[in-house]
Amino acid sequence: MIFVTKVDGRKQVFEKSKIYKTCVRMGATPEQAEQIAEKIASEVYDGISTKRILNMIFSYMKIFKPEFKYKIDLREAISMLRPKPDFETFVAQLLKSEGYEVRQNVILSGECVEHEIDVIATKGNEIVYVEVKHHLNPHAYTGLDVFLEAYSAFLDLKDGYKTGKNKINFNKVLVVCNTKISDHAKKYSECRGIMHIGWKYPVENGLERMIEERKLYPITILKGVDQKTRNKLCDAGIVTLKQLLENDVKEMQRKTNIEKNKLNLLISKAREVI
């Protein structure tokens, strides 16, 4: 029996099926995913790190998907976004793709105190208070405290609406994070009716699945983009590859002060990835 070593040092039995599922999620056909899984299964050794396995997946995916030479691991790419404003803007873009109208960085009075709200999302009768939590360590967990704070703020804002201190009648609360969610937090959120989006949770519509299905990749997924360039783009509100492709080059150059040749190269890479 072969064991793999996770980032936190824990050991886990190697499962070829996980390689297969990861490849399919990355866009491989079932046949391609099976070939890659078989190849990696023949090369793994006891104690191999999960990071090494991921590098092997990327290496073999390039054979079938040449665009993989331009991209890094999605989980790592999201962790490279700055919490503010990058990840909050990214979440806003994700909610827009779901048909929501969004507002960012709104200050509203609750019954007791003022609240700085990351995102307000509305669709039909839904008025959603959105709490955004970003971890620089993608292998951390989002815990109960985040959900307790979000629900407490939600209740205070609802009470503030009833007494006329704000004019937004929130009826739902959503927590969005870039990591896995702790079991304690899951239990509380399900009990309180808190909507949540995290890494691989909910299983049928986790953050990674939403991004892959909509091809709403963060700009940090591109290989070889320096931090200064990433920050300039994000400061201009351009946090996804789709935005990079949809915006006018001259306008982006004016907003970001990035050289035209560099922008065109980024656009070319983004087009290959998408």
C-alpha positions as CSV (number, residue, x, y, z in Angstrom):
1,M,0.0,0.0,0.0
2,I,1.3,3.4,-1.0
3,F,0.8,6.5,1.1
4,V,1.0,10.1,0.0
5,T,2.1,13.0,2.2
6,K,-0.3,15.9,2.4
7,V,0.9,19.6,2.9
8,D,0.2,19.4,6.6
9,G,2.3,16.3,7.0
10,R,-0.6,13.8,7.3
11,K,-0.4,10.5,5.5
12,Q,-3.2,9.3,3.2
13,V,-3.6,6.2,1.1
14,F,-2.9,6.9,-2.6
15,E,-6.1,6.7,-4.7
16,K,-5.8,6.6,-8.5
17,S,-9.4,7.7,-8.8
18,K,-8.5,11.1,-7.3
19,I,-6.0,11.6,-10.1
20,Y,-8.7,10.7,-12.6
21,K,-11.2,13.1,-11.1
22,T,-8.7,15.9,-11.0
23,C,-7.8,15.5,-14.6
24,V,-11.5,15.5,-15.7
25,R,-12.1,18.6,-13.7
26,M,-9.1,20.2,-15.5
27,G,-10.7,19.5,-18.8
28,A,-9.3,16.1,-19.8
29,T,-11.6,13.6,-21.6
30,P,-12.3,10.4,-19.6
31,E,-9.9,8.5,-21.8
32,Q,-7.1,11.1,-21.3
33,A,-7.7,11.2,-17.6
34,E,-7.5,7.4,-17.4
35,Q,-4.2,7.4,-19.3
36,I,-2.7,10.1,-16.9
37,A,-4.0,8.3,-13.8
38,E,-2.5,5.0,-15.0
39,K,0.9,6.7,-15.8
40,I,1.1,8.4,-12.4
41,A,0.0,5.3,-10.5
42,S,3.0,3.5,-12.0
43,E,5.4,6.2,-10.9
44,V,4.3,7.1,-7.4
45,Y,6.3,5.9,-4.4
46,D,5.6,5.6,-0.7
47,G,5.7,9.1,1.0
48,I,5.4,11.1,-2.2
49,S,4.0,14.6,-1.6
50,T,0.7,15.7,-2.9
51,K,2.5,18.7,-4.5
52,R,4.7,16.4,-6.4
53,I,1.7,14.5,-7.7
54,L,0.0,17.8,-8.8
55,N,3.2,18.7,-10.7
56,M,3.0,15.3,-12.4
57,I,-0.6,15.9,-13.4
58,F,0.3,19.3,-14.9
59,S,3.2,17.8,-16.8
60,Y,1.0,15.1,-18.4
61,M,-1.9,17.4,-19.0
62,K,0.3,19.4,-21.3
63,I,0.5,16.5,-23.7
64,F,-3.3,16.7,-24.3
65,K,-3.9,20.4,-23.3
66,P,-1.0,22.6,-24.5
67,E,-2.5,25.6,-22.7
68,F,-1.3,24.1,-19.4
69,K,2.2,25.4,-20.2
70,Y,0.7,28.8,-19.4
71,K,-1.1,28.1,-16.2
72,I,-0.4,27.2,-12.6
73,D,-2.6,25.3,-10.1
74,L,-6.0,27.0,-9.5
75,R,-5.9,26.6,-5.8
76,E,-2.5,28.3,-5.6
77,A,-3.6,31.0,-8.0
78,I,-6.5,32.0,-5.9
79,S,-4.4,32.2,-2.8
80,M,-2.1,34.6,-4.7
81,L,-4.8,37.2,-5.0
82,R,-4.8,39.9,-2.4
83,P,-7.7,39.6,0.1
84,K,-8.7,43.2,-0.6
85,P,-9.6,44.3,-3.2
86,D,-8.6,41.3,-5.5
87,F,-10.5,38.4,-4.0
88,E,-13.6,40.5,-3.1
89,T,-13.7,41.7,-6.7
90,F,-13.2,38.1,-7.9
91,V,-16.1,36.9,-5.8
92,A,-18.3,39.8,-7.2
93,Q,-17.4,38.6,-10.7
94,L,-18.3,35.1,-9.8
95,L,-21.7,36.2,-8.4
96,K,-22.3,38.3,-11.5
97,S,-21.8,35.1,-13.6
98,E,-24.7,33.6,-11.5
99,G,-27.0,36.5,-12.5
100,Y,-26.6,38.7,-9.4
101,E,-26.3,42.4,-9.4
102,V,-23.5,43.3,-7.0
103,R,-22.2,46.2,-4.9
104,Q,-18.9,46.2,-3.1
105,N,-17.5,47.8,0.0
106,V,-20.7,49.3,1.4
107,I,-21.0,50.7,4.9
108,L,-24.3,50.2,6.6
109,S,-25.6,50.8,10.1
110,G,-27.0,47.9,12.0
111,E,-29.1,48.2,15.1
112,C,-25.9,48.3,17.3
113,V,-22.9,49.2,15.1
114,E,-21.8,50.0,11.5
115,H,-20.7,47.2,9.2
116,E,-18.4,47.3,6.3
117,I,-20.0,44.9,3.8
118,D,-17.7,43.1,1.4
119,V,-20.4,42.4,-1.2
120,I,-24.2,43.0,-1.5
121,A,-25.7,40.6,-4.1
122,T,-29.3,40.9,-5.4
123,K,-31.3,38.8,-7.8
124,G,-35.1,38.8,-7.9
125,N,-36.3,38.7,-4.3
126,E,-32.9,37.7,-2.9
127,I,-30.9,40.4,-1.1
128,V,-27.8,38.7,0.1
129,Y,-25.2,39.9,2.7
130,V,-21.9,38.4,1.4
131,E,-19.0,37.8,3.8
132,V,-15.7,37.1,1.8
133,K,-12.9,35.3,3.6
134,H,-9.5,34.8,1.9
135,H,-6.6,32.8,3.2
136,L,-3.0,33.2,1.9
137,N,-2.5,29.6,2.9
138,P,-4.8,27.6,0.5
139,H,-4.5,24.6,2.8
140,A,-5.9,26.3,5.8
141,Y,-9.5,25.9,6.9
142,T,-12.2,28.5,7.2
143,G,-13.6,28.0,10.7
144,L,-16.7,28.5,12.8
145,D,-15.6,32.1,13.8
146,V,-16.1,33.4,10.3
147,F,-19.7,32.0,10.1
148,L,-20.5,33.3,13.6
149,E,-19.4,36.8,12.7
150,A,-21.2,36.8,9.4
151,Y,-24.5,35.6,11.0
152,S,-24.2,38.1,13.8
153,A,-23.6,41.0,11.4
154,F,-26.6,39.8,9.3
155,L,-28.9,39.8,12.3
156,D,-27.7,43.3,13.4
157,L,-28.3,44.6,9.8
158,K,-31.8,43.1,9.7
159,D,-32.6,44.8,13.1
160,G,-31.2,48.0,11.7
161,Y,-33.5,47.9,8.8
162,K,-36.5,47.3,11.1
163,T,-35.7,50.4,13.1
164,G,-34.9,52.5,10.1
165,K,-31.1,52.7,10.5
166,N,-30.5,51.3,7.0
167,K,-32.7,50.8,3.9
168,I,-31.6,47.3,2.8
169,N,-33.7,44.4,4.0
170,F,-31.3,41.5,3.7
171,N,-33.0,38.0,3.6
172,K,-30.0,35.8,3.0
173,V,-26.4,35.5,4.1
174,L,-23.5,33.9,2.1
175,V,-20.0,33.1,3.1
176,V,-17.4,32.7,0.3
177,C,-13.9,31.5,1.0
178,N,-11.0,30.1,-1.0
179,T,-10.3,27.1,1.4
180,K,-12.0,24.1,2.8
181,I,-14.6,24.7,5.5
182,S,-14.3,23.0,8.9
183,D,-16.8,20.4,9.9
184,H,-17.9,22.6,12.8
185,A,-18.5,25.5,10.5
186,K,-20.5,23.3,8.1
187,K,-22.7,22.1,10.8
188,Y,-23.4,25.6,12.1
189,S,-24.0,27.0,8.6
190,E,-26.5,24.3,7.7
191,C,-28.3,24.8,11.1
192,R,-28.6,28.6,10.6
193,G,-29.3,28.5,6.8
194,I,-26.1,30.3,5.9
195,M,-25.2,29.8,2.2
196,H,-21.6,28.9,1.7
197,I,-19.1,28.5,-1.1
198,G,-15.6,27.0,-0.3
199,W,-13.0,24.8,-1.8
200,K,-14.8,21.5,-2.8
201,Y,-17.8,22.5,-0.8
202,P,-20.7,22.2,-1.4
203,V,-19.6,19.1,-3.3
204,E,-21.8,19.7,-6.3
205,N,-21.0,23.5,-6.6
206,G,-17.7,24.3,-4.8
207,L,-15.5,27.2,-5.7
208,E,-13.2,25.2,-7.9
209,R,-16.1,23.7,-9.9
210,M,-17.8,27.1,-10.4
211,I,-14.6,28.5,-11.7
212,E,-13.8,25.6,-14.0
213,E,-17.4,25.4,-15.4
214,R,-17.5,29.1,-16.1
215,K,-13.8,29.4,-17.1
216,L,-13.7,32.4,-14.7
217,Y,-10.0,32.0,-13.9
218,P,-8.2,34.6,-11.9
219,I,-5.4,36.5,-13.6
220,T,-2.9,34.9,-11.1
221,I,-3.3,31.6,-12.9
222,L,-1.1,32.7,-15.7
223,K,2.6,31.6,-15.4
224,G,5.3,34.2,-15.4
225,V,3.2,37.3,-14.4
226,D,5.1,39.4,-11.9
227,Q,3.3,40.7,-8.8
228,K,3.6,44.3,-9.8
229,T,1.7,43.6,-13.0
230,R,-0.9,41.5,-11.3
231,N,-1.5,44.3,-8.7
232,K,-1.8,46.9,-11.4
233,L,-4.5,44.9,-13.2
234,C,-6.4,44.1,-10.0
235,D,-6.2,47.8,-8.9
236,A,-8.0,48.5,-12.2
237,G,-10.7,45.9,-11.3
238,I,-9.4,43.4,-13.8
239,V,-9.2,40.1,-11.8
240,T,-10.2,37.4,-14.3
241,L,-8.8,36.3,-17.7
242,K,-12.3,36.9,-19.2
243,Q,-12.0,40.6,-18.2
244,L,-8.6,40.7,-19.7
245,L,-10.0,39.5,-23.0
246,E,-13.1,41.6,-22.9
247,N,-11.4,45.0,-22.2
248,D,-9.9,47.3,-24.8
249,V,-6.1,47.2,-24.8
250,K,-5.7,50.9,-25.1
251,E,-8.1,51.5,-22.2
252,M,-6.3,48.9,-20.0
253,Q,-3.0,50.5,-20.9
254,R,-4.3,53.9,-19.8
255,K,-5.7,52.5,-16.5
256,T,-2.8,50.2,-15.6
257,N,0.3,51.9,-17.2
258,I,1.4,48.4,-18.4
259,E,3.3,48.3,-21.7
260,K,1.2,47.4,-24.7
261,N,3.5,44.5,-25.7
262,K,3.2,43.0,-22.2
263,L,-0.6,43.3,-22.2
264,N,-0.8,41.7,-25.7
265,L,1.3,38.8,-24.4
266,L,-0.9,38.3,-21.4
267,I,-4.0,38.5,-23.6
268,S,-2.5,35.8,-25.9
269,K,-1.8,33.5,-22.9
270,A,-5.3,34.1,-21.5
271,R,-6.9,33.2,-24.8
272,E,-5.0,29.9,-24.9
273,V,-6.0,29.1,-21.3
274,I,-9.7,29.9,-21.9
